[in-house]
Amino acid sequence: MVGRNDPCPCGSGKKYKKCHGKQQTVSINDLVNDELFKVRQQFFSDNPNQEQLPAFRELQQQWQPRLMQSMAENDAQAFVIENFLFMQKPELWADFLTKQIEAAQRPTTKEVLENWKDVKVFLGQFVAGNETSAQFKDAFTGEVFKMTDQPPTDMQDNQGLLAILLPDARIGEEGALFLNGYLTVVGEFTPFFEKLKAQMASDNATDGPAYLRDNYLAVVEMIVKYSTGSVDESVELSPEHQSVMDELNKHVEGADFDAETVDNVTSILNSYLVSQQPTVQKPEALVAGYWRFLQDHELIKGPMLAPKDLSEKFGVSSSTILKRSKEFGSYFEELLAKN
């Protein structure tokens, strides 16, 4: 076995610890990074579990349509999942970590996982960074965090962001890493933060970090609307587009939807009509496609109609309904990319 102070076998003339021995150290760090990454991915793969699925679906039906007014479907679902797993059902993460700590072989991995029980919701600014490290300052506490595990390379100094942070014991007390990505505050951060504090004052809230945890999805929605701008629903619709809304309202009135679902369903279609200005040959065709889109993405409750039943309900062919449904799906998938 080659000692750390022995000449490196490669013939470079350097000590092993300063040559290929150093590469071995880096390799071990890479293995730990890989283990920690797989732990995070495994958790999201296993959860929500079958027992928790009904409660998650309820939250999803409440929030996903709202978020999808300004972001892609996959992103909206990711934020709903994060809120459910880490704010509403934190015991799932705690139980999962206990099992992972028992299974971990490397002491460093065990130490990091032990600290991961302390999940933080962070709102602040990117201070500075490069490809190897980055620093972030909490807007409420002034606390500065440092990240060396896959730091973001696409952020500008003082740009705002929302993220779920996990402590990174490998760096020290200030060490942290993102749980599963982050949400950028596009534009000046200070005006957004002032807007958030005004909302907190209106809600009689004084504890910033606690407010973020208790109102996570509302804050996500606020950031997205601030960053991308939401469609002005007060814009007057053309007669042909108003006919589509009238057709939708006719079917919504006959459905057993609660007030919030009705508001979400009508608001999303209104935004689509204003921003996309689709040609309307038959209002029923657009509404039928929209209804299938809502069903396929489980954004409405109630009996799910089969393609044949949808065709009979709206008097439109199944192929036309499918085509229109795909158009709605593409629209929401592209929303985030456009911004």
Steps between C-alpha positions, in 0.01 A plus 500: 500500500636844407544736798379861478858631514646240265591592140199466273519179291418700188860626490419871532750544783229642728385351826198273463279729714571791262450301182269202441430473873327836475282366219400211725381749766293681243356168389380423854332841521331430170370170638349677802342762273352224289363320805334816630351578161353150476349535847313814394383341176388183678284699740312671218470168320338331802273786608217586521430134580167328446380585850568871451380521140137611571617793715756596237241489220280736700784750537591456133147573382494812713835649401626359172242681280591830664873453448450383143364839405860622497727194489538165329307202634807303612634796698162565662475137606854504640420793730178333618693180577767692695238680706316177578808299595698756698242741643189286543646151553852556643483164677544328163841664454602428861410131474670469162823658632510263797506204263761660273729578793486137612583381148782748430853358508718813496528712819484822297176393338350413840600837644344695213179297515468561875507874436248473217223469759518880533325615181498875433282705265723775366413832339788732425764599251790343317803692631777364281625176355679301235515140380633372833312696768223754558370716785141596582367755750167442675272803453336460842788399727805630315657155539749407225511146363777344294456229238768287338288204383376587149474879553288685241699660219214687332421760766601866517629675812218616731236308304222368722392140540280267701640159591474215747841463661660205673800550731831380356720392790796450265544877476416601856219682677436725200497211250183434304373347177177521306255220559365476147563823311402860557260768378657821368348841571530669161546876523597717797482303824436793737157598358390138515619464859318817600184361340540177695551686829188703432305176451646367825389816682152456356499143635631618840814288454839605642712185471637490145634141488182367663288693251689344210433151634134562576431680170752333269277455195355849535853642501590290195193637323595856600856458365385354169244774446756766591765343274295419193202730528155344499239546231266789572163333530324835479585513128174488308460182298396503137148369429635168371717449807218604731290230338760248614480628858119486484519139383738412784281672760201298382680174575663625820158592638390142448805355676546451873802729536581708806541878463882485483500237227250704298721807533814308398336326203352819357810709572736262318285489186457878506880542515544257212251688280656839574860394448460251212211655306390165350270487199156379608291314245296314759510600871406147602821364345726723707311435821489124438877492447550712810276269703703197393820685586365570850400135540826356369700713743262435791427870545129445561311260722197293416434214258758483221331477161631257240580638150165373370311666784685827447411487132132455580503765773642775277388378157857492372702213352749319722788582265423874518480485877837326520658754266374796703604332824857462374503869405419593858769264626762652268398852602561437869824311436638793303395775741813489712733469201353813343591702803 
